[in-house]
Amino acid sequence: MTVPPTTVSLTTVPLTTVSLTPYGLTCEQLDEPLGLDEPTPRLSWRLRSSRRGDAQSAYRLAVALSETDLRDGRLLWDTGRVAGPDTLLIPYDGPPLYSSTRYHWRVTVWDARGEQTAHAESWFETGLLHPDEWKAAWIARDRDAAPPQDPPAVEDRTERTRHLEPCPHLRRAFTIDKPLVRARAYVSARGLYELRLNGRRVGDAELAPGWTEYRHCVLYQTYDVGDLLRDGENVIGAVLADGWWSGFVGFDSRRHAQHYGEAPQLIVQLLLDFADGSRRWVLSDGDWREHAGPIRHSDLLMGEYGDARRELPGWDEPRFDDAGWRPVAVAGTDTAVLRAAPDRPVRVLDELPARSVERREDGRFIVDLGQNMVGRVRLTVRDAPAGQRIQLRHAEILDGGDLYVDNLRTAEATDVYVAAGRDVEVFEPRFTFHGFRYVEVTGHPGDLAPEDVTGRVLHSDTPWTGEFACSDDTVMRLQSNIRWGQRGNFVSVPTDCPQRDERLGWLADAQVFLPTACRNADVAAFFARWMRDVVDAQHPDGAFPDVVPEVCMTREGAPAWGDGGVIIPWHLYREYGDRRLLERCFPAMKAWVDHVHRDNPDLLWRNRVGNHYGDWLQVNAETPRDVLATAYFARSTELVAKAAEVLGAEPDAERYKALHTAVRDAFIDAFVDVGEGRVAGDTQTGYLLALAFGLLPEHAVPAAVNRLAADIEARDHHLTTGFVGVALLCPVLAAHGREDLAYALLHQDTYPSWAYSIRHGATTIWERWDGWTEEHGIKPPAMNSFNHYSLGSVGEWLYGGVAGIGQAPGSTAYRELRLAPAVGGRLTWARARQETARGTVECGWSLEAGRLRLRVAVPPGVAATLTVPTEAPDGVTEGGLPLAAVEDLRVIGRSDHSMTVRLGSGHYDFSATPPAAGPSPSPVLVQDLPTP
């Protein structure tokens, strides 16, 4: 098996940086954000240093209106020298910010010796901070001015798509007659938009403005457009599409489309600042004009139909004759729902060349991109006569050599291009996306070369911050599949699947995968924005829904699903230190627990359970639903109590602590045989929940662990867990001394297992363990996605267990590390690198010439506890020296099979006798378990 090369590189070579240096400056968890509407933005930075034991002893923040002012000391805000280690989310505390203004800021740091060492600079820019600053109107195609309708004619569109309307093209000309110094466009749509200025596309955002809980919030984007404007006549234009607003969304056959509105609308405010100090606004209003263009329809589920013969050359440029265009309709002036986009947009972030193109006898081409991906195809067409119809269908797998599309259900995932007759034409859809590896091309003239087909990968721009690598090709393929699943399902919202007529923001899928997602990428802003929608979607009685934005599924959230509204903000706080997010979500978190408690006064969650999915898609086992539900009731109550403590809400903390104790007691009384350590149902997930959530008396824990282990061993090292239990499987086993079983499950390649799908060609995580089996083939298409990240939540254990990077209990944003690599399985080496909120953490191990080599890196200001697994604790060395001779570390514990040391910041290189294979005699120090 060929595995993509890893970029992970752990080294003990000192950094070129000598002194303590800030880097990675962010404002509101974004680098150089353009168009914030947060009146009190927060500033953060990371630290690096080549000196061991280095730390920030003080900082100074300064904010000014220009780079020159910043350097000359004309400051709006100056903290002065502030003693302390704080680097995260420090709120701006200067004069009130102005709208549409760029602010430059600098951080200066002092090192552990009290010496001023370095500074770094960045900027942020505000958007429209006050609702009354929106003066533009929502504009749209004037449906009352539509041409008369003729009887239906024979056409080449399907029953689902023939009622879809052409994408509106909107334009307006305006004049600039004096020197311009700055220009900004504030843009949004109900639907999707692509903004144009003087013949050029504005920005690189795809599927903008994104999908939110539209009834409460529609995002707007801000663009710097000064370089696109000119003296004299200018033209601003936009193309609109239905998107999530009025297009097909979800699987409800009674309401497939138009969940929010009937047709797309645009709103624009173009700000022009002139050299003489004057300002002018160009607004979306009744002066704009509209015409249909070459896109006959575009829909997220159905696909896009482009007819190049209907192109409008020059429509978005000056001197275009729009006399034949119709005036737009003013659809409304309500702008109260508009908020500045607080996260990075969806972008084209990768390209995949065609791996192969196979021509069939009937003239069809089957293109294999080699990777199940999400996005669209860019197709180059050569020498096609005008009117030639070329069709692209998309699928994740083949069945009998042809596309398998039954699992798409009602989603057609079909793009059509009608050629204009030019020598070379390029077709790439603009307002749709598909989940696919294979493309069927029909109607293409002549041969189709691989270089004429490119997969364009779309996903929300969440920068990769984590890397994991190891010696086993299958485990590396698993990590690759997890990352591709994350790419494909983080498209504006965290969805369940990218291909069929669903693509919804399921809360359980998101909360079980979140710990893995945070390891792989910086998802702080992405999930913080989505949590606004989760809170907005909460029902008046406190129930969160199953999916957000809330479409199709309108009952109260099920156990583990609705609990995502509590678990996600808590995990984001632990991962990124985002206290403000926790504070804003806290009332909703309490309301959810109160909702569950109100209808279950006996503290066993059996009422108001929504659709009660249980341990969704578990195999060969049936975890009792009330066991799972009550375990989650206990967990959510515990997290609300912890959040109350963090926020200083002591009465709430005491109340929910008491409730948690009572729910825990009720769980034990109802579901646990404390003498035997047996949890009702006797399933892997039942034991995992009880062990991970602390729902067992201490004396019953060993017996419960033994029962869990016995079940796995009796099944010849196979799992039975579904969506809910799978994230806990390896971490719980390792935490209780059974790393051998965790590795046995990781390496298992017969059904059901992670490696089974890999052995049969999977390039993403499947929705079901039995999505395809040798015995039964493809499962029924009613629910069978081949790109679904939930079962990939084992990825967190690759970082936190195999490589050993974790946090100490009570730590936030990796302030205190627990490094505990699990040496075992058939691995000979493993390593991980993670760019945390405070700096770069590295941990890796290898077996070399009969020795265990363990290399770690700890960022400045962070303390770490490292457990070295070894059969000879007294023989552990660092940098070739006995531990007693090494500064910047101290031994804090030892057993017959491990040595535990306390480390300051810096790079370390340990050598030890390897541990013996098999079960660990006693648990080692581990990070907090991931919350499913």
QUIMOTA-V863890 format. One record per pair of residues at least 24 apart in sequence whose ideal C-beta (glycine too) atoms are under 7 Angstrom apart, sorted by the first residue. I is the first residue (numbers start at 1). J is the second residue. D is the distance in whole Angstrom. If there is no record, write none. Layout:
BEGIN
i: (I;I)
j: (J;J)
d: (D;D)
END
This chain:
BEGIN
i: (1;1;3;3;3;3;4;6;6;7;8;8;8;8;8;8;10;10;10;10;10;12;12;12;14;14;15;15;17;17;17;18;19;19;19;19;20;20;20;20;20;20;20;20;20;21;21;21;21;22;22;22;22;22;22;23;23;25;25;25;27;28;29;29;30;30;32;32;32;33;34;34;34;35;35;35;35;35;36;36;36;36;36;37;37;37;37;37;39;39;40;40;41;41;42;42;42;43;43;43;44;44;44;44;45;45;45;46;46;46;47;47;47;47;47;47;48;48;48;48;49;49;51;52;52;52;52;53;53;53;53;53;54;54;54;54;55;55;55;55;55;56;56;56;56;56;56;57;57;57;57;57;58;58;58;58;59;59;59;59;60;61;61;61;62;62;63;63;63;63;64;65;66;67;70;70;70;85;87;88;88;88;89;89;97;97;98;99;99;99;99;99;99;100;100;100;100;100;101;101;127;127;127;128;131;131;134;134;134;135;135;135;136;136;136;136;136;136;137;137;137;137;137;137;138;138;138;138;138;139;139;139;139;139;139;139;139;139;139;140;140;140;140;140;140;141;141;141;141;141;142;142;142;142;143;145;156;157;158;160;160;160;161;161;161;164;164;165;166;166;166;166;166;167;167;167;167;167;167;167;168;168;168;168;169;169;169;169;169;169;169;170;170;170;170;170;170;171;171;171;171;171;171;171;172;172;172;173;173;173;173;174;174;175;175;176;176;176;176;176;178;178;179;179;180;180;180;180;181;181;181;182;182;183;183;183;183;183;183;184;184;184;184;184;185;185;185;185;186;186;186;187;187;187;187;188;188;188;188;188;189;189;189;189;190;190;190;190;190;190;191;191;191;191;191;191;191;191;192;192;192;192;192;193;193;193;193;194;194;194;195;195;196;196;196;197;197;197;197;198;198;198;198;198;198;199;199;200;202;204;205;205;205;206;206;206;206;206;207;207;207;208;209;210;210;210;210;211;211;211;211;212;212;213;213;213;213;213;213;214;214;214;216;216;217;217;217;217;217;218;218;219;219;220;220;220;221;221;222;233;233;234;235;235;235;235;236;236;236;237;237;238;239;240;240;241;241;242;243;243;244;247;247;248;248;248;248;248;249;250;250;250;250;250;251;251;251;251;252;256;259;265;285;286;286;286;288;289;289;289;289;289;290;290;290;291;291;298;298;298;298;299;300;300;301;301;302;302;303;303;303;303;303;304;304;304;304;304;305;306;306;307;308;308;308;308;308;309;309;309;309;311;342;342;342;343;343;343;344;344;344;344;345;346;346;346;346;346;347;348;348;348;349;349;349;350;351;351;351;351;352;352;352;353;353;354;354;356;357;357;357;357;363;364;364;364;365;365;365;366;366;367;367;367;367;368;368;369;369;371;371;371;372;372;372;372;372;372;372;373;373;373;373;373;374;374;374;374;374;374;374;374;374;375;375;375;375;375;376;376;376;376;376;376;377;377;377;377;377;378;378;378;378;379;379;379;379;380;380;380;381;381;381;381;382;382;383;383;383;384;384;384;385;385;386;386;386;387;387;388;388;388;388;389;389;389;390;390;390;390;390;391;391;391;392;392;393;394;394;394;395;395;396;396;396;396;396;396;397;398;399;403;403;404;406;407;407;407;407;408;408;409;409;409;410;411;411;411;413;428;433;433;434;435;435;435;435;435;436;437;457;458;459;459;459;459;460;460;460;460;462;462;462;462;462;463;463;464;464;465;465;465;465;466;466;466;466;466;466;466;467;467;468;468;468;468;469;470;470;470;470;471;471;471;472;472;474;474;474;475;477;478;478;478;479;479;481;481;481;481;481;481;482;482;482;482;482;483;484;484;485;485;485;485;485;485;486;486;486;486;488;488;489;489;490;493;493;494;496;497;497;497;497;498;499;499;500;504;504;504;505;505;505;505;506;506;506;507;507;507;507;507;507;507;507;508;508;508;508;508;509;509;509;510;510;511;511;511;511;512;512;512;512;512;512;513;513;513;513;514;514;515;515;515;516;516;516;516;518;519;519;519;519;520;524;524;524;527;527;528;528;528;531;531;531;531;534;535;535;538;538;538;541;542;542;542;542;543;544;546;546;555;555;556;556;557;558;558;558;558;558;559;559;559;559;559;559;560;560;560;561;561;562;562;563;563;563;565;565;566;566;566;566;567;567;570;570;570;571;573;573;574;575;576;576;577;577;577;579;582;582;582;583;586;586;589;589;590;590;592;593;593;593;593;596;597;602;603;603;603;604;604;604;605;605;605;615;615;615;615;615;615;616;616;616;617;617;617;618;618;618;618;618;619;619;619;619;620;621;621;621;622;622;623;623;623;623;624;624;627;627;627;627;627;628;628;628;630;630;630;631;631;631;631;631;633;634;634;634;634;634;634;635;635;637;664;667;668;668;672;672;674;676;677;677;677;677;678;679;683;684;684;684;684;684;684;684;685;685;685;685;688;688;688;688;691;691;692;692;692;705;709;709;712;712;717;717;717;718;718;718;719;719;719;723;724;725;726;726;726;727;727;727;727;728;728;730;730;730;731;731;731;731;731;732;734;734;734;735;735;735;736;737;737;737;737;737;738;739;739;739;740;740;740;742;743;743;746;747;747;754;765;765;765;766;796;799;799;800;802;803;803;803;803;803;804;805;805;805;805;806;806;807;807;808;809;813;813;814;814;814;815;816;816;817;817;817;817;817;818;818;818;818;819;819;819;819;819;820;820;820;820;821;821;823;823;823;823;824;838;847;851;851;851;852;852;852;853;854;854;855;855;856;857;858;858;858;858;859;860;861;862;863;863;864;865;865;865;866;866;866;867;867;867;867;868;868;868;868;869;869;869;870;870;870;870;870;870;871;871;871;871;872;872;873;873;875;875;876;876;877;877;878;878;878;879;895;897;898;900)
j: (473;477;473;476;477;480;480;467;469;467;467;468;469;831;832;833;831;833;842;844;855;855;907;909;50;907;48;50;48;49;50;50;49;111;117;118;47;49;54;56;109;111;117;118;860;48;49;117;118;46;47;107;109;118;120;48;120;107;120;122;124;342;524;525;344;525;122;123;124;124;125;222;224;125;127;221;222;340;124;125;126;127;340;127;128;129;339;340;97;129;91;92;92;124;89;90;91;90;92;105;87;88;89;837;87;107;120;87;838;839;87;838;839;859;860;861;839;840;859;860;860;905;906;888;904;905;906;112;888;904;905;906;111;112;860;905;85;112;860;861;905;85;87;109;110;860;861;83;110;111;112;114;82;83;84;110;86;107;108;109;108;90;105;107;105;106;92;94;103;105;104;103;104;104;104;106;121;861;838;577;813;837;577;578;126;129;126;126;127;128;129;130;133;126;127;128;184;271;125;126;186;222;340;186;335;336;269;335;338;269;281;283;267;268;269;283;284;285;267;284;285;330;332;333;190;265;267;331;332;170;265;266;284;285;288;328;329;330;331;263;264;265;328;329;331;168;263;290;328;329;326;327;328;329;263;326;389;305;412;302;410;412;297;302;412;297;299;297;292;293;295;296;297;239;240;241;293;295;298;431;240;264;290;292;237;239;290;291;293;312;315;237;238;266;288;290;328;235;237;288;289;315;316;322;236;287;288;233;234;235;318;234;282;232;233;229;231;232;234;272;274;276;274;275;226;229;272;274;273;274;275;226;273;225;226;229;270;271;272;222;223;224;225;271;223;225;268;270;220;222;269;220;221;223;268;218;219;220;267;338;240;264;265;266;218;245;260;261;264;265;240;241;242;243;245;246;264;265;240;241;243;264;431;238;239;240;266;238;239;430;223;238;237;238;316;225;228;229;236;228;230;234;235;317;318;316;317;228;228;347;345;346;347;345;346;347;348;458;243;346;492;345;341;341;345;346;492;244;492;493;549;533;549;533;536;537;548;549;550;245;260;549;337;536;337;339;532;533;536;337;338;339;341;338;340;341;341;345;340;318;319;318;316;317;318;320;268;270;282;315;316;266;293;264;266;298;431;299;300;431;300;299;300;299;300;301;302;501;551;501;502;504;551;552;409;501;502;552;552;410;551;331;330;327;328;330;328;322;325;326;327;328;325;326;328;325;326;429;430;431;432;432;432;433;411;501;411;412;412;413;414;415;432;415;429;430;431;432;416;417;427;418;417;418;419;420;425;386;387;418;420;420;525;528;529;525;526;529;460;461;462;525;461;458;459;460;491;492;461;456;457;458;457;459;461;457;454;455;456;457;454;455;457;450;454;450;453;450;448;449;450;453;442;440;441;442;441;444;448;438;440;438;439;441;453;437;438;437;455;437;484;763;396;437;484;763;764;786;787;436;437;455;457;488;433;435;457;458;459;487;488;491;498;433;455;456;457;458;428;429;432;433;434;456;439;453;454;455;456;426;428;454;456;417;427;452;453;424;426;452;419;425;427;444;423;424;423;445;446;419;425;445;419;421;419;420;421;418;419;418;419;443;445;416;418;443;417;419;441;443;444;416;442;443;439;441;440;434;436;439;436;438;435;436;437;499;786;787;786;438;778;438;440;778;781;500;781;784;785;499;500;500;501;781;501;499;500;501;499;456;458;491;499;488;497;498;499;787;499;763;487;491;487;488;490;491;490;491;492;526;490;521;522;523;526;521;522;520;521;521;522;834;835;519;520;521;799;832;833;834;832;833;798;799;803;832;831;802;827;829;830;827;828;829;826;827;749;755;758;746;758;754;755;758;795;798;758;762;763;764;765;792;516;765;789;792;795;520;763;764;764;765;787;788;789;792;517;520;521;789;764;787;787;789;526;530;549;530;788;767;785;787;788;787;785;787;785;547;551;552;530;547;548;549;546;547;561;544;546;548;557;561;562;564;565;560;561;564;723;724;723;789;790;564;568;563;564;567;568;723;724;727;790;793;932;789;790;792;793;568;571;571;796;930;792;793;795;796;575;795;796;799;834;795;572;576;578;568;572;572;578;581;568;569;581;585;565;585;588;565;588;591;595;591;592;594;595;595;592;610;611;610;611;608;610;610;609;610;611;612;613;605;609;612;628;629;632;628;632;724;610;613;592;610;632;635;636;589;592;592;636;639;640;639;931;639;642;643;931;646;812;812;813;813;837;812;813;837;646;643;646;647;647;643;647;640;643;640;652;636;636;637;640;656;633;659;666;662;663;666;630;666;670;629;630;633;685;721;722;723;724;725;722;723;724;722;723;768;685;720;721;722;725;720;752;769;770;720;683;684;720;681;683;681;683;685;686;680;681;671;679;680;681;686;685;689;724;663;666;667;667;689;690;693;695;663;660;663;664;667;693;695;693;931;663;695;695;695;697;696;700;700;703;703;704;706;707;707;704;720;708;711;712;719;720;721;725;721;722;724;725;725;728;729;732;732;736;728;732;929;736;738;741;741;745;744;745;748;748;752;753;745;752;753;790;932;932;791;793;794;793;796;930;932;929;932;794;797;801;797;800;801;929;930;929;801;822;926;923;926;929;923;919;920;921;922;923;919;822;824;920;824;918;919;801;824;825;825;825;826;794;789;791;792;791;930;832;834;927;830;830;831;832;843;844;843;832;834;841;843;926;927;927;928;865;928;837;838;838;841;862;862;862;863;841;858;862;864;865;865;925;926;927;843;856;864;865;866;867;924;925;926;845;854;852;869;914;915;917;862;914;911;912;913;912;913;914;911;910;912;908;909;908;907;903;904;905;906;905;905;905;905;902;904;903;900;902;925;900;901;903;898;900;924;925;898;899;910;912;897;898;915;898;899;912;913;914;915;897;913;915;916;912;913;898;899;912;913;910;912;910;911;908;909;910;909;922;921;924;925)
d: (5;6;5;4;6;7;6;7;4;6;4;7;4;6;7;5;5;7;5;4;5;6;5;4;4;7;6;4;5;6;6;6;7;6;4;6;6;4;5;6;6;4;5;7;6;5;7;7;4;7;6;5;5;7;5;6;6;7;6;4;4;6;4;5;7;6;6;6;7;5;5;5;6;6;4;7;3;5;6;7;5;6;6;5;6;6;6;4;6;6;5;6;5;6;4;6;5;5;7;6;6;5;6;7;5;5;7;7;6;5;6;7;5;6;4;6;6;7;7;7;5;7;7;4;6;7;3;6;5;4;6;6;6;5;5;6;6;4;5;4;6;5;6;5;7;6;5;7;5;6;6;6;6;5;7;4;7;6;7;5;4;7;7;6;7;5;7;6;5;5;5;7;6;5;5;6;7;5;6;5;6;6;6;7;5;7;7;6;7;5;5;7;6;6;7;7;6;6;7;5;6;5;4;6;7;6;7;4;6;7;6;6;5;6;5;4;5;7;7;6;5;5;7;5;7;4;5;4;5;7;7;5;5;7;6;4;7;6;6;6;7;4;6;5;5;4;6;5;7;7;6;6;6;4;7;5;7;7;6;6;7;6;6;5;7;4;6;7;4;7;6;5;7;5;6;5;6;4;6;7;5;7;5;7;7;6;7;5;4;6;6;6;5;6;5;5;6;6;4;7;6;6;6;6;6;6;4;6;7;5;7;6;5;6;6;6;6;7;6;7;5;6;6;4;7;6;6;6;5;6;5;6;4;5;4;6;7;6;5;6;7;6;7;5;4;5;6;5;6;6;5;6;6;7;5;6;6;4;5;6;6;6;6;5;6;5;7;6;6;4;5;6;6;5;4;6;3;7;7;4;4;7;5;5;7;6;6;7;5;6;7;5;4;6;4;6;4;7;6;6;7;6;6;6;7;5;4;6;7;6;4;7;7;7;4;6;6;6;7;5;6;6;7;7;7;7;4;4;5;5;6;5;6;4;4;5;7;5;7;7;5;7;6;4;6;5;7;7;6;5;6;6;4;5;6;7;5;7;7;4;7;7;6;6;5;7;7;6;7;7;4;5;7;4;6;4;4;6;6;7;7;5;5;5;7;4;6;7;6;7;6;6;5;4;7;5;5;6;5;7;5;5;7;6;7;5;5;5;4;7;6;7;6;5;5;4;7;7;7;4;6;6;6;7;4;5;7;5;6;6;4;5;5;5;4;7;6;5;4;5;6;4;7;6;6;4;6;6;7;6;5;7;6;7;5;4;5;4;7;4;7;7;6;6;6;5;6;6;5;5;7;6;6;6;6;4;5;7;6;7;7;4;7;7;6;4;4;7;5;7;5;7;7;6;7;5;4;6;5;6;6;7;4;6;5;7;6;6;4;6;7;5;5;4;7;5;4;6;5;7;7;5;5;7;6;5;7;6;6;7;4;6;4;6;6;5;5;4;6;5;7;6;7;5;6;6;7;6;7;7;4;5;5;7;5;7;6;7;5;4;6;5;6;7;7;6;6;6;7;4;7;5;7;6;6;6;3;6;7;7;4;6;6;7;5;5;5;7;7;4;5;5;5;6;6;6;4;4;4;6;6;5;6;6;6;6;4;6;6;6;6;6;5;7;4;6;4;5;7;6;5;5;5;7;5;7;5;4;7;7;5;7;7;6;7;4;3;5;7;7;7;6;5;7;5;6;5;6;6;6;6;4;6;5;5;6;5;6;5;6;5;6;4;5;5;7;6;7;7;5;7;5;5;6;6;5;6;7;5;6;4;5;4;5;6;6;7;5;6;7;5;5;7;6;7;6;7;6;6;5;5;7;6;6;7;4;4;6;6;5;5;4;6;7;4;5;6;6;7;6;7;5;7;5;7;6;7;6;6;7;4;6;5;6;6;6;6;4;7;7;7;5;5;6;6;5;7;6;6;7;6;5;7;3;7;5;4;6;6;7;7;7;5;6;6;7;4;5;5;6;7;5;6;5;5;5;6;7;5;6;5;6;4;4;7;5;4;4;5;6;6;4;6;7;7;4;7;6;6;7;6;5;6;6;6;6;5;6;5;7;5;7;6;3;6;5;3;5;6;6;7;5;6;6;5;5;6;4;5;5;5;6;6;7;6;4;5;7;5;5;7;7;6;7;5;7;5;7;5;6;4;5;6;7;5;5;7;6;6;7;6;6;7;6;5;5;4;6;7;6;6;7;6;6;6;5;6;6;7;7;5;5;5;7;5;7;7;6;5;4;5;6;6;4;5;4;5;7;4;7;5;5;5;4;7;4;6;5;6;6;6;3;7;6;5;5;7;5;4;7;4;7;7;5;4;4;5;5;4;5;7;5;6;5;7;6;6;7;7;5;7;4;7;5;6;5;6;4;5;6;6;6;5;7;6;6;5;7;7;6;7;5;6;2;4;7;6;6;7;6;6;6;7;6;5;5;6;5;7;6;3;5;4;6;5;5;7;5;5;5;4;6;6;6;7;4;6;5;6;6;6;6;6;7;5;5;7;6;6;7;4;7;5;4;7;5;6;4;6;5;7;6;5;6;6;5;6;7;6;5;6;6;6;4;7;6;5;6;5;5;6;6;6;5;7;5;3;6;6;6;6;6;5;4;7;5;5;7;5;5;5;6;3;5;6;5;6;6;6;5;6;2;5;6;7;5;4;6;6;6;6;6;7;5;6;6;6;4;7;5;6;7;5;5;6;5;7;4;4;5;6;6;5;7;6;5;6;6;7;6;6;5;7;7;5;7;4;6;4;7;7;5;5;5;6;7;5;6;6;5;7;6;7;7;4;6;6;6;7;5;6;5;5;5;5;6;5;6;5;7;5;4;6;6;4;5;7;6;6;5;6;6;7;4;7;4;6;6;6;4;7;5;6;6;5;6;7;6;6;7)
END
